[in-house]
């Protein structure tokens, strides 16, 4: 299992939102490159970046910063936030992102997802399935649709995407642990890579995730900033868990 440290960008600053609420945010003191470089040194496998300006307004105001991150790091960078057109996806990929993460538009327009895969290739496309009460949330989690999360996973998996990033909004930023039950249901459906996001607070949560058969990765954000999880230890635990599964 790989570990993906996460950075959320808002107006060029590194922030974390509590359950996706802009009015409940923490602003961190250092710049994005400081955190990204440290996490690369500590063994992070891929940097997960969310452009919150783009997610909430559609404006790619952090594009230059994303380009700087990509050019400064040796690990891949995947980027999401406001990818609601082929042009928006091209901007992030043109900035050097290894993969774009799509959310709202994939829920609203399945043809768009097909177009993305056709133009850029499935390995360049991940879909963020953000759920609340079993339904898919959209527009930076500001709205909850009527789309059933598991049925949505089944549909997008058929489109040939590279990854599903699964988040239970109730756990994100709360350090209460991932929703393991829902995650296992997603893994039972999806043929593509599945990445868990949200809720990780302790190294034990990483150990539990690494023990889940077929789970490709885990995104960690707040726990790294708060110091409740050491990234180097998390990477070692994830590798050990993957080795143990492979030995079975």
C-alpha positions as CSV (number, residue, x, y, z in Angstrom):
1,X,0.0,0.0,0.0
2,X,1.3,3.5,-0.9
3,X,1.1,6.5,1.3
4,X,0.0,9.9,-0.2
5,X,0.6,12.9,2.0
6,X,-1.9,15.6,1.2
7,X,-1.7,19.4,0.8
8,X,-4.8,21.6,0.4
9,X,-4.1,25.0,-1.2
10,X,-6.2,28.1,-0.7
11,X,-5.0,31.5,-2.0
12,X,-1.5,30.0,-2.1
13,X,-1.6,29.0,1.6
14,X,-1.5,25.5,3.0
15,X,-4.8,24.8,4.9
16,X,-7.0,22.1,6.2
17,X,-10.8,22.2,6.2
18,X,-12.9,20.5,8.9
19,X,-15.4,18.4,7.0
20,X,-14.9,20.6,3.9
21,X,-16.2,23.8,5.5
22,X,-14.3,27.0,4.4
23,X,-15.3,28.7,7.6
24,X,-13.7,25.9,9.6
25,X,-10.1,26.0,8.3
26,X,-6.7,25.8,9.8
27,X,-3.9,27.8,8.0
28,X,-0.4,26.3,8.4
29,X,2.7,28.5,8.9
30,X,5.0,27.1,6.2
31,X,4.7,27.2,2.4
32,X,3.6,24.2,0.4
33,X,7.1,23.3,-0.8
34,X,8.4,23.1,2.7
35,X,5.9,20.4,3.6
36,X,6.1,18.6,0.3
37,X,9.9,18.4,0.4
38,X,9.9,17.1,3.9
39,X,7.3,14.4,3.1
40,X,9.2,13.3,0.1
41,X,12.3,12.9,2.3
42,X,10.3,10.9,4.8
43,X,9.2,8.4,2.1
44,X,5.9,9.6,0.8
45,X,5.0,7.8,-2.4
46,X,2.9,10.5,-4.1
47,X,1.8,14.0,-3.2
48,X,-1.9,14.6,-3.2
49,X,-2.8,18.2,-3.9
50,X,-6.2,19.8,-3.7
51,X,-6.7,23.3,-5.2
52,X,-9.5,24.6,-3.0
53,X,-9.9,27.8,-5.0
54,X,-10.6,25.7,-8.1
55,X,-12.9,23.4,-6.2
56,X,-15.1,26.2,-4.8
57,X,-14.9,28.8,-7.6
58,X,-13.4,27.0,-10.7
59,X,-10.5,29.5,-10.7
60,X,-7.1,27.8,-10.9
61,X,-5.3,30.4,-8.8
62,X,-2.7,28.0,-7.4
63,X,-1.5,26.7,-10.8
64,X,2.0,28.4,-10.6
65,X,2.5,26.9,-7.1
66,X,1.5,23.5,-8.4
67,X,4.0,23.8,-11.2
68,X,6.7,24.7,-8.6
69,X,5.8,21.6,-6.6
70,X,6.0,19.3,-9.6
71,X,9.3,20.7,-10.8
72,X,10.9,20.5,-7.3
73,X,9.9,17.0,-6.3
74,X,11.0,13.6,-7.6
75,X,7.7,11.8,-6.5
76,X,4.6,12.1,-8.6
77,X,2.0,14.8,-7.8
78,X,-1.7,14.2,-8.4
79,X,-4.0,17.2,-8.4
80,X,-7.7,17.8,-7.9
81,X,-10.1,20.6,-7.4
82,X,-12.4,22.2,-10.0
83,X,-11.6,19.7,-12.8
84,X,-14.9,20.3,-14.6
85,X,-13.7,20.6,-18.2
86,X,-11.1,19.0,-20.5
87,X,-9.3,22.4,-20.5
88,X,-9.1,22.4,-16.7
89,X,-7.6,18.8,-16.7
90,X,-5.2,19.9,-19.4
91,X,-4.0,22.8,-17.2
92,X,-3.1,20.5,-14.3
93,X,-1.5,17.9,-16.6
94,X,0.3,20.5,-18.5
95,X,1.7,21.8,-15.2
96,X,3.2,18.3,-14.8
97,X,0.6,16.5,-12.6
98,X,0.9,12.8,-12.9
99,X,-2.9,12.5,-12.6
100,X,-6.0,14.7,-12.3
101,X,-8.7,14.0,-9.7
102,X,-12.2,14.6,-10.8
103,X,-15.2,15.0,-8.6
104,X,-18.3,17.1,-9.2
105,X,-18.4,16.9,-13.0
106,X,-18.0,13.1,-13.1
107,X,-21.2,12.9,-11.0
108,X,-23.1,15.4,-13.2
109,X,-21.9,14.3,-16.6
110,X,-20.8,10.7,-17.2
111,X,-19.9,11.5,-20.8
112,X,-17.3,14.0,-19.5
113,X,-15.6,11.2,-17.7
114,X,-15.5,9.1,-20.9
115,X,-14.0,12.1,-22.8
116,X,-11.3,12.5,-20.1
117,X,-10.3,8.9,-20.3
118,X,-10.4,8.9,-24.1
119,X,-8.2,12.1,-24.4
120,X,-5.7,11.6,-21.6
121,X,-5.8,7.8,-20.8
122,X,-7.4,6.1,-17.8
123,X,-4.1,6.1,-15.8
124,X,-4.2,9.9,-15.8
125,X,-7.7,10.1,-14.3
126,X,-8.9,9.4,-10.7
127,X,-12.4,10.1,-9.5
128,X,-12.9,11.3,-6.0
129,X,-16.0,9.7,-4.5
130,X,-16.8,11.8,-1.5
131,X,-19.8,10.5,0.4
132,X,-22.1,11.5,3.2
133,X,-24.8,9.1,4.4
134,X,-24.1,6.8,1.4
135,X,-24.7,9.6,-1.1
136,X,-22.1,11.4,-3.3
137,X,-21.3,15.0,-2.3
138,X,-20.3,17.6,-4.9
139,X,-19.1,21.2,-5.3
140,X,-16.4,21.0,-2.7
141,X,-18.7,19.0,-0.4
142,X,-21.1,22.0,-0.3
143,X,-24.0,19.8,-1.7
144,X,-25.0,16.2,-1.3
145,X,-26.5,14.6,-4.4
146,X,-29.1,11.8,-4.7
147,X,-26.5,9.6,-6.3
148,X,-25.8,6.3,-4.5
149,X,-22.1,6.1,-3.7
150,X,-21.7,2.4,-4.4
151,X,-23.7,2.5,-7.6
152,X,-21.6,5.5,-8.7
153,X,-18.4,3.5,-8.1
154,X,-19.7,0.7,-10.2
155,X,-20.5,3.0,-13.1
156,X,-17.3,5.0,-13.1
157,X,-15.2,1.8,-12.8
158,X,-16.6,0.8,-16.2
159,X,-15.3,4.0,-17.7
160,X,-11.7,2.7,-17.4
161,X,-10.4,5.2,-14.8
162,X,-7.1,4.6,-13.0
163,X,-8.3,5.2,-9.4
164,X,-11.2,5.8,-7.1
165,X,-10.4,8.0,-4.1
166,X,-12.9,7.2,-1.5
167,X,-13.7,9.7,1.3
168,X,-16.4,9.5,4.0
169,X,-16.9,13.2,4.7
170,X,-18.0,12.4,8.3
171,X,-14.4,11.2,9.0
172,X,-12.4,13.8,7.1
173,X,-10.4,16.0,9.3
174,X,-11.9,14.5,12.4
175,X,-9.1,12.0,13.2
176,X,-11.7,9.4,14.1
177,X,-10.5,6.7,11.7
178,X,-11.5,5.8,8.2
179,X,-14.9,4.2,7.4
180,X,-13.5,0.7,7.0
181,X,-16.8,-0.9,6.3
182,X,-17.7,1.4,3.5
183,X,-14.2,1.1,2.1
184,X,-14.4,-2.7,1.9
185,X,-17.7,-2.4,0.1
186,X,-16.0,-0.1,-2.5
187,X,-13.2,-2.6,-2.9
188,X,-15.7,-5.4,-3.6
189,X,-17.0,-3.5,-6.5
190,X,-14.1,-1.7,-8.1
191,X,-11.6,-3.2,-10.5
192,X,-9.4,-0.1,-10.6
193,X,-7.1,1.1,-7.8
194,X,-8.8,2.2,-4.6
195,X,-7.3,4.9,-2.4
196,X,-8.7,5.7,1.0
197,X,-8.9,9.3,2.1
198,X,-9.9,10.9,5.4
199,X,-10.0,10.0,9.1
200,X,-6.5,8.7,9.7
201,X,-5.3,9.7,13.1
202,X,-2.9,7.0,14.4
203,X,-0.4,4.5,13.1
204,X,-2.9,1.8,14.0
205,X,-5.3,3.2,11.4
206,X,-2.5,2.8,8.8
207,X,-1.9,-0.7,10.0
208,X,-5.6,-1.5,9.6
209,X,-5.7,0.0,6.1
210,X,-2.6,-1.9,5.0
211,X,-4.3,-5.2,6.1
212,X,-7.2,-4.7,3.8
213,X,-6.8,-6.9,0.7
214,X,-6.5,-4.9,-2.5
215,X,-6.3,-1.4,-1.1
216,X,-3.8,0.6,-3.2
217,X,-3.1,3.6,-1.0
218,X,-4.1,5.9,1.8
219,X,-4.1,9.7,1.8
220,X,-3.0,11.4,5.0
221,X,-3.4,15.1,5.7
222,X,-4.3,16.5,9.1
223,X,-2.6,13.7,11.1
224,X,0.7,14.7,9.5
225,X,0.3,18.3,10.3
226,X,-0.8,17.6,13.8
227,X,2.0,15.1,14.4
228,X,-0.3,12.3,15.4
229,X,1.2,10.1,12.6
230,X,4.9,10.1,11.6
231,X,5.1,9.7,7.9
232,X,8.3,7.6,7.8
233,X,6.7,5.2,10.3
234,X,3.4,5.1,8.2
235,X,5.3,4.2,5.1
236,X,7.2,1.4,6.9
237,X,3.9,0.1,8.3
238,X,2.2,0.3,4.9
239,X,5.1,-1.6,3.3
240,X,5.1,-4.3,6.0
241,X,1.4,-4.7,5.6
242,X,1.7,-5.1,1.9
243,X,4.5,-7.6,2.3
244,X,2.5,-9.6,4.7
245,X,-0.5,-9.8,2.4
246,X,1.7,-10.8,-0.5
247,X,3.1,-13.7,1.6
248,X,-0.3,-15.2,2.4
